[in-house]
Amino acid sequence: MTALPGVPVALALCSGLLTALSFPKVELSFLAWIALIPLLTALEGQTPRAAFRLGFIAGLTAYAGLLYWVIIVMTEYGHLPLFAGIPLWLLLSCWLALFSGAASWAAVLGERWGIKAALIFPLAWVGADYLRSFLLTGFPWTMLGHSQYRLLPLIQVSDLTGVYGVTALIVLANVVLYRILRAVAGARVPYPAKSAAVLVLALAGTLWYGFHRLNLNQIPPAGTTLKVALIQGNIDQSVKWSPAFLDATLDIYSTLTRQAATQTRPDLVVWPESAAPFFFQDDGPPSQRIRGLARELDTAILFGSPALEQRNGRTAYLNSAFLLDRRGNLLGRSDKMHLVPFGEYVPLARLLPFVKKLVHGIGDFVPGREIRPLNASGLPLGILVCYEAIFPELARQHVASGSRVLVNITNDAWFGRSSAPYQHLAMAAFRAVETRTPLVRAANTGITALVDQNGHIKGMTPLFKEAVMVGEVRSGSAGAPYLLIGDLFARGCLLFCVLILLVQWRRNTNRIPRVTKGDAP
């Protein structure tokens, strides 16, 4: 195959840029459907090794643009100098770029062995995304499918496939459009109409299913209805853990909660992650203030606060959520299960004694022991603390354990006014669709939001302003197939990709000449 005129590296850079622009904050989501065409053009005539490099360049460009906020976290809040923050940002971007490089490698290798790109590239891309969702604790941030979070008919398929189904459709569309463009340009492309027909059928089936689910879910499901009030305190990160600012923090949350009570009589008030920056278990005056507020307003209050417990004779610290009933009595506690590496703990701390975690306040956190719902007014709540909302398996486990409303409490102050809070919300919305469970989100500095079980974001607060959001949520149906099968689609893509590459390798072992250094591709 002869490469089209152009510089492959420039084309790969173009793909990375288009990919980054398809996500919030810019949010030109339509670009995702054409973003990989320059990369596919660059891959023409390349060896698998060169294809990996080009895919890596495209991924590095995309993630460097999407994750620029890491520099803000590292320098402004991690107190690292800029010359240290920039390499860490690039290191994370390089790690994620490895997976787009691997997908490109597999696609070119498969095509050299006679496997159609329309088959191998979507499989390889989804398989690579699945791997990065759990390797080295996992970081499934901004997968291609997440860019479409506002296209409700399209994303309903997530209750079958997770976000991976949307990603696969986008990658397939890129491959088919690339093949059509080549055919129009006069290149010999076998069966472009067949590829187009496959894409049309896949899109039509996905949209039919999406409209069907949306129409089906317009009928309110039977179940408990809960009036909620979400409180956005907008506490500056620089004073959040200062004991001198504790009373002022509680004053802000108390005032906003009373304001919410004048708008409606909420069944549940939700404060963000670590809204109570002290050990509530100590039951001192600050704890009594929150208990008294619940009694005064006759409402349950859910709030984030650090917790401690004894493990193996040592004190362990947890990032937790506490739920009080209308009388101020403690109903239960939910602990964060998936901690932020280098933010809440240092991986391999014994081997890296010189590395300190970025969060200054309590100490190294440990994950919770089990997932269990908290019951508010007869409605079980599944608590996702901070970036736990980007992990679909955690939301699935909460709903499987009996939760019928997902509650995401978070402190996104770390991100500043970057695109990260918008990206975070986009990913959280998928958890509602995948599990058919509404999600309410209280964020310290925003974005606070209400998301129904179809992924419709009913309201969003502005960043870095005190805010109150009130609304009504109904018990989710928890009827999503995804709850039972999980990431079967993504695992199947990965397994099928590996199998067909192995089969073709076996078939071509004796037919493909060995390529030595210096040979033409």
LUMGU-838896 format. One record per residue (C-alpha): residue in three letters; x, y, z. Coordinates in Angstrom, 3 decimals, decimal comma. Each point is the difference from the previous one (the first is absolute). Layout:
// LUMGU-838896
   kese          u          v          w
    ala          X          Y          Z
...
//
This chain:
// LUMGU-838896
   kese          u          v          w
    met      0,000      0,000      0,000
    thr      1,428      3,382     -0,998
    ala     -0,227      2,851      2,462
    leu     -1,900      3,102     -1,093
    pro      1,982      3,224     -0,278
    gly      0,548      1,714      3,303
    val      2,043     -0,290      3,119
    pro     -1,159     -2,904      2,185
    val      1,077      1,693      3,219
    ala     -1,970      3,138     -0,861
    leu     -3,052     -2,117     -0,743
    ala      0,356     -1,804      3,335
    leu      0,284      3,348      1,774
    cys     -3,150      1,144     -1,799
    ser     -1,912     -3,068      1,230
    gly      1,093      0,679      3,563
    leu     -1,089      3,624     -0,214
    leu     -3,415     -0,864     -1,455
    thr     -0,517     -2,609      2,712
    ala      0,783      2,483      2,769
    leu     -2,372      2,586     -1,479
    ser     -2,895     -2,476      0,013
    phe     -0,113     -0,062      3,812
    pro     -1,142      2,600      2,523
    lys      0,728      2,870      0,454
    val      0,242      0,679     -3,735
    glu     -2,493     -2,826     -0,544
    leu     -0,062     -0,189     -3,790
    ser     -1,253     -3,555      0,372
    phe     -0,576     -0,501     -3,735
    leu      3,777      0,127     -0,514
    ala      0,355     -3,394      1,666
    trp     -1,673     -1,568     -3,046
    ile      2,782      1,211     -2,313
    ala      2,914      0,441      2,431
    leu      1,705     -3,281     -0,887
    ile     -0,116      0,471     -3,780
    pro      3,348      1,874     -0,125
    leu      1,590     -2,747      2,110
    leu     -1,405     -2,700     -2,262
    thr      1,432      1,873     -2,983
    ala      3,375      0,207      1,735
    leu     -0,052     -3,757      0,627
    glu     -0,140     -0,801     -3,712
    gly      3,021     -2,017     -1,082
    gln      1,562      0,060      3,470
    thr      1,641     -2,885      1,816
    pro     -1,611     -1,064      3,291
    arg      2,850      1,627      1,912
    ala     -0,475      3,306     -1,813
    ala     -3,746     -0,308      0,519
    phe      0,540     -0,275      3,747
    arg      2,066      3,195     -0,036
    leu     -2,655      1,879     -1,968
    gly     -2,797     -1,241      2,251
    phe      2,089      0,997      3,002
    ile      0,512      3,505     -1,410
    ala     -3,735      0,381     -0,617
    gly     -0,793     -1,202      3,522
    leu      2,664      2,168      1,597
    thr     -1,350      3,067     -1,783
    ala     -3,562     -0,788      1,038
    tyr      0,750     -0,733      3,645
    ala      2,449      2,847      0,399
    gly     -2,834      2,280     -1,106
    leu     -2,650     -1,699      2,106
    leu      2,075     -0,342      3,170
    tyr      1,729      3,388      0,112
    trp     -1,783      0,511      3,320
    val      2,422     -2,486      1,574
    ile      2,544      2,839      0,042
    ile     -2,458      2,090      2,055
    val     -0,477     -2,836      2,488
    met      3,716     -0,670      0,304
    thr      1,220      3,585      0,294
    glu     -2,779      1,967      1,703
    tyr     -1,173     -2,695      2,417
    gly      2,817     -2,534      0,001
    his      2,502      2,821      0,565
    leu      2,356     -1,389     -2,620
    pro      2,097      2,367     -2,112
    leu     -1,028      0,403     -3,620
    phe      3,103     -1,834     -1,211
    ala     -1,216     -3,068      1,951
    gly     -3,719      0,338     -0,804
    ile      0,458      0,075     -3,772
    pro      1,936     -3,316     -0,191
    leu     -2,649     -1,714      2,157
    trp     -2,746      1,300     -2,329
    leu      1,915     -1,306     -2,985
    leu      0,690     -3,313      1,729
    leu     -3,725     -0,611      0,585
    ser     -0,788      1,048     -3,566
    cys      2,683     -2,387     -1,303
    trp     -1,429     -2,870      2,033
    leu     -3,452      0,488     -1,505
    ala      1,458      0,499     -3,481
    leu      1,480     -3,495      0,161
    phe     -3,487     -1,419     -0,437
    ser     -0,832      1,944     -3,156
    gly      3,429     -1,026     -1,245
    ala     -0,822     -3,640      0,717
    ala     -3,335      0,280     -1,839
    ser      1,737      1,498     -3,047
    trp      2,641     -2,732      0,087
    ala     -2,669     -2,713      0,104
    ala     -1,966      1,627     -2,836
    val      2,976      0,186     -2,382
    leu      1,220     -3,452      0,950
    gly     -3,461     -1,417     -0,600
    glu     -0,378      1,768     -3,330
    arg      3,364     -1,356     -1,181
    trp     -1,358     -3,443      0,813
    gly     -3,199      0,561     -1,933
    ile     -2,352      1,119      2,793
    lys     -2,259      2,888     -0,955
    ala      0,651      3,265      1,862
    ala     -3,747      0,416      0,549
    leu      0,161     -3,130      2,142
    ile      3,366      0,140      1,721
    phe      0,284      3,711      0,822
    pro     -3,216      0,351      2,090
    leu      0,788     -3,267      1,794
    ala      3,566      1,063      0,737
    trp     -0,993      3,483      1,134
    val     -2,674     -1,255      2,405
    gly      2,297     -2,749      1,250
    ala      2,737      2,538      0,718
    asp     -2,477      2,275      1,800
    tyr     -1,116     -2,928      2,125
    leu      3,578     -0,779      0,980
    arg      0,688      3,571      1,095
    ser     -3,156     -0,070      2,122
    phe      1,686     -2,282      2,532
    leu      3,762     -0,277     -0,632
    leu      2,063      1,760      2,704
    thr     -3,236      0,688      1,968
    gly     -1,691      1,227     -3,207
    phe     -0,734      3,409     -1,468
    pro     -3,003     -0,189     -2,387
    trp     -0,042      3,774     -0,484
    thr     -1,473      1,458     -3,224
    met     -0,604     -3,049     -2,140
    leu     -1,314      0,931     -3,438
    gly     -3,550     -0,973      0,924
    his     -0,062      2,489      2,881
    ser      0,103      2,859     -2,514
    gln     -3,584     -0,845     -1,024
    tyr     -1,525      0,299      3,478
    arg     -2,613      2,531     -1,134
    leu     -1,272     -2,138     -2,915
    leu     -2,540     -1,933      2,044
    pro     -1,377     -2,302     -2,754
    leu      3,535     -1,088     -0,859
    ile      1,244     -0,746      3,511
    gln     -2,964     -2,124      1,141
    val      1,824     -3,044     -1,353
    ser      2,328      0,432      2,976
    asp     -2,413     -2,042      2,118
    leu      1,120     -2,951     -2,168
    thr      3,618      0,750     -0,865
    gly      1,125      2,728      2,340
    val      1,685      3,017     -1,534
    tyr      2,047     -2,426     -2,093
    gly     -2,896     -0,577     -2,403
    val     -0,149      3,699     -0,833
    thr      3,777      0,075     -0,447
    ala     -0,118     -2,983     -2,368
    leu     -2,649      1,703     -2,131
    ile      2,064      3,198     -0,233
    val      3,143     -1,885     -1,023
    leu     -1,956     -2,009     -2,574
    ala     -1,421      3,225     -1,451
    asn      3,504      1,440     -0,316
    val      1,237     -3,083     -1,858
    val     -2,984     -0,101     -2,372
    leu      0,189      3,721     -0,792
    tyr      3,726     -0,350     -0,620
    arg     -0,640     -2,862     -2,426
    ile     -2,695      1,983     -1,800
    leu      2,286      3,030     -0,327
    arg      2,734     -2,184     -1,459
    ala     -2,433     -1,516     -2,480
    val     -1,215      3,456     -1,044
    ala      3,637      1,062     -0,454
    gly      0,448     -2,822     -2,486
    ala      1,790     -2,569      2,126
    arg     -0,861     -3,660     -0,376
    val     -2,027     -0,733      3,117
    pro     -1,712     -3,400      0,109
    tyr     -3,706      0,101      0,835
    pro     -0,352      3,558      1,424
    ala     -3,772     -0,273     -0,433
    lys     -0,014     -3,113      2,153
    ser      1,845      1,823      2,782
    ala     -2,408      2,928     -0,282
    ala     -2,968     -2,367      0,237
    val      1,419     -1,539      3,178
    leu      0,411      3,462      1,525
    val     -3,517      1,079     -0,974
    leu     -1,471     -3,159      1,516
    ala      2,042      0,424      3,196
    leu     -1,033      3,647      0,352
    ala     -3,636     -0,755     -0,799
    gly     -0,108     -2,833      2,504
    thr      1,654      2,093      2,695
    leu     -2,339      2,959     -0,533
    trp     -3,082     -2,224     -0,185
    tyr      0,969     -1,570      3,295
    gly      0,721      3,430      1,468
    phe     -3,368      1,503     -0,929
    his     -1,724     -3,177      1,161
    arg      1,658      0,237      3,429
    leu     -0,717      3,706      0,283
    asn     -3,677     -0,509     -0,824
    leu     -0,186     -2,940      2,365
    asn      1,556      1,990      2,816
    gln     -2,389      2,931     -0,405
    ile     -2,419     -2,042      2,096
    pro      0,974      0,770      3,606
    pro      1,215     -3,198      1,632
    ala     -1,777     -1,127      3,104
    gly      2,024      0,734      3,082
    thr      0,908      2,483      2,663
    thr      0,334      3,678     -0,901
    leu      2,552      2,101      1,821
    lys      0,237      3,783      0,201
    val      3,667      0,895      0,101
    ala      1,923      3,194      0,625
    leu      3,588      0,111     -1,246
    ile      2,286      2,503      1,694
    gln      3,049      1,538     -1,679
    gly      2,011      1,742      2,702
    asn      2,833      1,313     -2,205
    ile      2,602     -0,356      2,734
    asp      3,424      1,075     -1,218
    gln      2,460     -2,878     -0,026
    ser      2,677      2,078      1,723
    val     -2,108      0,333      3,176
    lys     -2,109     -3,139     -0,245
    trp      1,983     -1,946      2,587
    ser      0,927      2,972      2,167
    pro     -1,368     -0,359      3,563
    ala     -0,317      3,777      0,133
    phe     -2,505     -0,114     -2,874
    leu     -2,067     -2,914      1,333
    asp     -2,759      2,090      1,583
    ala     -0,258      2,166     -3,126
    thr     -0,315     -3,150     -2,131
    leu     -2,837     -1,328      2,127
    asp     -1,649      3,431     -0,064
    ile      0,005     -0,042     -3,804
    tyr     -1,483     -3,479     -0,251
    ser     -2,558      0,686      2,709
    thr     -1,131      3,234     -1,674
    leu     -0,309     -1,622     -3,430
    thr     -1,861     -2,967      1,490
    arg     -2,511      2,278      1,693
    gln     -0,378      1,836     -3,300
    ala     -0,817     -3,304     -1,682
    ala     -2,542     -0,791      2,701
    thr     -1,855      3,228     -0,776
    gln     -0,299     -1,010     -3,672
    thr     -1,292     -3,484      0,715
    arg     -0,196     -2,403      2,859
    pro      2,742     -2,424     -1,034
    asp      0,038     -3,617      1,046
    leu      3,757     -0,018     -0,449
    val      2,685      2,694      0,007
    val      3,322     -0,920     -1,636
    trp      3,256      1,765      0,799
    pro      3,156     -0,687     -2,072
    glu      3,068     -2,096      0,682
    ser      1,816      1,030      3,228
    ala     -2,542      2,787      0,569
    ala      0,524     -0,733      3,692
    pro      3,827      0,281      0,205
    phe      0,332     -1,648      3,403
    phe     -0,585     -3,398      1,564
    phe     -3,760     -0,144      0,389
    gln      0,406     -3,185      2,053
    asp      1,545      2,043      2,819
    asp     -3,494      1,386      0,630
    gly      1,359      3,357      1,110
    pro     -1,668      3,427     -0,406
    pro      0,352      0,027     -3,825
    ser     -1,706     -3,391     -0,197
    gln     -2,764      1,206      2,280
    arg     -0,572      2,993     -2,263
    ile     -0,782     -2,282     -2,944
    arg     -2,193     -2,256      2,119
    gly     -1,861      3,057      1,284
    leu     -0,525      1,297     -3,533
    ala     -1,622     -3,299     -1,030
    arg     -2,366      0,236      2,973
    glu     -0,731      3,677     -0,602
    leu     -0,933     -0,491     -3,649
    asp     -1,508     -3,462      0,492
    thr      2,032     -1,437     -2,881
    ala      2,615     -2,655     -0,594
    ile      3,498      1,291     -0,798
    leu      2,685     -1,836     -1,950
    phe      3,473      1,512      0,150
    gly      3,633     -0,842     -0,640
    ser      2,410     -0,249      2,905
    pro      3,165     -1,963      0,763
    ala     -0,414     -3,076      2,144
    leu      2,346     -2,171      1,985
    glu      0,014     -3,566      1,212
    gln      2,431     -2,475      1,449
    arg      1,555     -2,482     -2,416
    asn      2,646     -2,469      1,120
    gly      0,666      2,041      3,111
    arg      0,560      3,228     -1,943
    thr     -2,212      2,999     -0,699
    ala     -1,257      0,024     -3,583
    tyr     -1,457      3,103     -1,667
    leu     -2,868     -0,153     -2,481
    asn     -1,688      2,463     -2,334
    ser     -3,629     -0,495      0,934
    ala     -3,594      1,157     -0,161
    phe     -2,267      0,085      3,064
    leu     -3,798     -0,028     -0,030
    leu     -2,078      1,526      2,811
    asp     -3,755     -0,470      0,362
    arg     -2,521      2,739      0,761
    arg      0,798     -0,230      3,703
    gly      3,734      0,334     -0,505
    asn      0,697     -3,669      0,659
    leu      2,679     -1,733     -2,030
    leu     -1,542     -2,421     -2,492
    gly      3,222     -1,222     -1,541
    arg      3,297      0,680     -1,692
    ser      1,269     -0,761     -3,492
    asp      3,743     -0,099     -0,666
    lys      1,841      0,792     -3,201
    met      1,169     -3,193     -1,684
    his      2,207      1,272     -2,847
    leu      2,564      2,520      1,201
    val      1,884      2,537     -2,100
    pro      3,650     -1,037     -0,452
    phe      2,385      2,682      1,298
    gly     -3,046      2,002      1,100
    glu     -1,305     -2,145      2,856
    tyr      2,798     -2,532      0,257
    val      3,430     -0,674     -1,468
    pro      0,226     -3,256     -1,988
    leu      3,016     -2,110      0,983
    ala      0,661      2,438      2,837
    arg      2,815     -2,134      1,400
    leu      1,819      0,140     -3,309
    leu     -0,735      3,705     -0,490
    pro      0,674      1,583      3,414
    phe      0,935      3,297     -1,654
    val     -3,449      0,404     -1,582
    lys     -2,640      1,694      2,106
    lys     -3,686      0,000     -0,810
    leu     -1,477      3,212     -1,319
    val     -2,844      0,276      2,518
    his      0,939      1,780      3,179
    gly     -2,377     -0,516      2,892
    ile     -0,533     -3,363      1,663
    gly      2,449     -2,658     -1,015
    asp      0,272     -2,866     -2,441
    phe     -3,450     -1,427     -0,660
    val     -0,935     -3,653     -0,325
    pro     -2,879     -1,365     -2,099
    gly     -3,249     -1,095      1,567
    arg     -0,691     -3,655      0,715
    glu     -3,381     -0,403     -1,674
    ile     -2,645      1,678     -2,115
    arg     -3,273      0,507      1,815
    pro     -2,962      2,319     -0,631
    leu     -1,106      2,712      2,417
    asn     -3,758      0,161      0,492
    ala     -1,615      3,454     -0,178
    ser     -3,781      0,151      0,474
    gly     -0,344     -3,562     -1,222
    leu      2,161      0,550     -3,092
    pro      3,410     -1,752     -0,100
    leu      2,844      2,280     -1,121
    gly      3,260     -1,072     -1,613
    ile      2,790      2,453      0,771
    leu      2,710      0,721     -2,557
    val      2,669      2,203      1,526
    cys      1,824      2,349     -2,369
    tyr      1,514     -1,696     -3,037
    glu     -1,616     -3,340      0,861
    ala     -2,679      1,238     -2,407
    ile      2,291     -0,710     -2,970
    phe      0,117     -3,726      0,803
    pro     -3,073     -1,819     -1,333
    glu      0,673     -3,150      2,013
    leu     -0,395      1,923      3,272
    ala     -3,378      1,432     -0,985
    arg     -1,045     -3,458     -1,136
    gln      1,019     -1,531      3,333
    his     -1,925      2,649      1,931
    val     -3,198     -0,656     -1,946
    ala      0,517     -3,761      0,209
    ser      0,241      0,371      3,788
    gly     -3,455      1,616      0,081
    ser      0,572      3,715     -0,632
    arg     -2,702      1,714     -2,039
    val      1,470      3,515     -0,147
    leu      3,678      0,741     -0,595
    val      1,490      2,933      1,907
    asn      3,275      1,472     -1,167
    ile      1,613      2,284      2,557
    thr      3,169      1,653     -1,211
    asn      2,445      2,831      0,467
    asp      1,106      1,166     -3,444
    ala      1,689      3,129      1,327
    trp      3,293     -1,661     -0,942
    phe     -0,822      0,510     -3,673
    gly     -0,377      3,769      0,151
    arg     -1,998      1,503     -2,862
    ser      1,290     -2,562     -2,445
    ser     -2,001     -2,417     -2,142
    ala      0,414     -2,829      2,546
    pro     -3,244      0,653      1,979
    tyr     -1,959     -0,163     -3,273
    gln      1,787     -3,176     -1,060
    his     -0,658     -1,505      3,430
    leu     -3,732      0,703     -0,274
    ala     -0,165     -1,431     -3,534
    met      1,409     -3,302      1,218
    ala     -2,224     -0,078      3,097
    ala     -3,096      0,332     -2,207
    phe      0,813     -3,352     -1,608
    arg     -0,287     -1,736      3,373
    ala     -3,684      0,919      0,120
    val     -0,684     -1,441     -3,476
    glu      2,052     -3,151      0,504
    thr     -1,812     -0,916      3,216
    arg     -3,397      1,661     -0,712
    thr      0,424      1,781      3,301
    pro     -0,289      3,772      0,515
    leu      3,101      1,798      1,237
    val      0,175      3,110      2,163
    arg      3,286      1,836      0,257
    ala      1,132      2,474      2,646
    ala      3,340      1,669     -0,727
    asn      1,830      2,418      2,277
    thr      0,775      2,531     -2,745
    gly     -2,182     -1,524     -2,751
    ile     -1,292     -1,458     -2,121
    thr     -2,981     -1,033      2,132
    ala     -2,645     -1,761     -2,079
    leu     -3,047     -2,266     -0,208
    val      0,103     -2,848     -2,544
    asp     -2,969     -2,254     -0,693
    gln      0,275     -3,684     -0,900
    asn      0,090      0,862     -3,707
    gly      3,100      2,158      0,452
    his     -1,941      3,264     -0,385
    ile      1,771      2,702      2,015
    lys     -2,886      1,960      1,492
    gly      2,037      2,781      1,539
    met      3,575      1,227      0,386
    thr      1,444      2,588      2,356
    pro      2,744      2,456     -1,017
    leu      3,558     -0,502      1,176
    phe      1,396      1,684      3,102
    lys     -3,248      1,437      1,307
    glu     -2,070     -0,865      3,029
    ala     -3,095     -1,748     -1,298
    val     -3,032     -2,038      0,953
    met     -1,723     -2,439     -2,339
    val     -3,297     -1,618      0,926
    gly     -1,789     -2,712     -1,905
    glu     -1,798     -3,284      0,140
    val      1,388     -3,440     -0,741
    arg     -1,871     -3,240     -0,331
    ser      1,292     -3,441      0,805
    gly      1,861     -1,407     -3,005
    ser     -1,307     -3,045     -1,793
    ala      3,332     -1,842      0,266
    gly     -1,126     -1,910     -3,074
    ala      3,110      0,430     -2,118
    pro      1,551     -3,143     -1,525
    tyr      3,366      1,649      0,719
    leu     -0,560     -0,729      3,684
    leu      0,155     -3,720     -0,768
    ile      2,512     -0,203     -2,829
    gly      2,287      2,875      0,920
    asp      2,752      0,710     -2,499
    leu     -0,636     -3,161     -2,001
    phe     -0,061      2,033     -3,227
    ala      3,403      1,570      0,672
    arg      1,536     -3,270      1,132
    gly     -1,438     -1,676     -3,066
    cys      1,544      2,647     -2,272
    leu      3,392     -0,504      1,605
    leu     -0,206     -3,787     -0,130
    phe     -1,295     -0,066     -3,578
    cys      2,734      2,389     -1,119
    val      2,693     -2,184      1,545
    leu     -1,515     -3,189     -1,432
    ile     -0,318      1,222     -3,570
    leu      3,545      1,377      0,088
    leu      1,252     -3,358      1,246
    val     -1,980     -1,904     -2,620
    gln      1,250      2,215     -2,806
    trp      3,542     -0,239      1,310
    arg     -0,226     -3,779     -0,127
    arg     -1,389      0,150     -3,542
    asn      2,628      2,442     -1,232
    thr      3,091     -1,290      1,791
    asn      1,192     -1,858     -3,053
    arg     -1,195      2,557     -2,534
    ile      1,242      3,356      1,330
    pro      3,673      0,658     -0,723
    arg      2,128      1,158      2,830
    val      0,415      3,812      0,045
    thr      3,519      1,048      0,882
    lys      1,206      3,428      0,930
    gly      0,251      2,188     -3,079
    asp     -2,541     -1,925     -2,055
    ala     -2,835      1,946     -1,588
    pro     -3,367     -0,455      1,814
//
